């Protein structure tokens, strides 16, 4: 019964992290800003860090099964 919420949370974290990482890479490849009005390097680093943290949280949720 406890595996249902872990699977749901892991899937949400993994999809969000993967989507954010792909979106950030696409923006950087096209030389477009990741965030409006912020340093390009800082916004790319922060978005990448958030994506990796979400992916790590998803892996952690799946490891708890």
C-alpha positions as CSV (number, residue, x, y, z in Angstrom):
1,X,0.0,0.0,0.0
2,X,2.9,2.4,0.6
3,X,4.5,1.8,-2.8
4,X,1.7,3.7,-4.6
5,X,2.7,7.1,-3.4
6,X,6.4,6.4,-3.8
7,X,5.8,5.4,-7.4
8,X,3.7,8.5,-8.1
9,X,6.2,10.8,-6.4
10,X,9.2,9.2,-8.2
11,X,7.4,9.5,-11.6
12,X,6.6,13.2,-11.0
13,X,10.1,14.0,-9.9
14,X,11.7,12.1,-12.8
15,X,9.4,13.7,-15.4
16,X,9.9,17.2,-14.0
17,X,13.7,16.8,-13.8
18,X,14.0,15.3,-17.2
19,X,11.7,17.9,-18.8
20,X,13.6,20.8,-17.1
21,X,16.9,19.3,-18.2
22,X,15.8,18.9,-21.8
23,X,14.3,22.4,-21.8
24,X,17.4,24.0,-20.4
25,X,19.6,22.2,-22.9
26,X,17.4,23.2,-25.8
27,X,17.4,26.8,-24.7
28,X,21.2,26.8,-24.3
29,X,21.7,25.1,-27.7
30,X,19.7,27.8,-29.4
31,X,21.5,30.5,-27.5
32,X,18.3,31.7,-26.0
33,X,17.9,32.9,-22.4
34,X,16.9,30.3,-19.8
35,X,15.3,33.0,-17.6
36,X,14.4,36.5,-18.6
37,X,16.4,39.3,-16.9
38,X,19.0,37.1,-15.2
39,X,22.6,36.3,-16.0
40,X,22.6,33.5,-18.6
41,X,25.3,31.5,-16.8
42,X,23.5,31.8,-13.4
43,X,20.1,30.9,-14.8
44,X,21.5,27.9,-16.7
45,X,23.4,26.7,-13.6
46,X,20.4,27.1,-11.3
47,X,18.0,25.3,-13.7
48,X,20.5,22.5,-14.2
49,X,20.9,22.1,-10.5
50,X,17.2,22.0,-9.9
51,X,16.8,19.4,-12.7
52,X,19.5,17.2,-11.3
53,X,18.0,17.5,-7.8
54,X,14.6,16.5,-9.0
55,X,16.1,13.5,-10.9
56,X,17.9,12.5,-7.7
57,X,14.7,12.8,-5.7
58,X,13.0,10.6,-8.2
59,X,15.7,8.0,-8.0
60,X,15.5,8.2,-4.2
61,X,11.8,7.6,-4.3
62,X,12.2,4.6,-6.6
63,X,15.0,3.2,-4.4
64,X,12.6,3.2,-1.4
65,X,10.4,0.6,-3.0
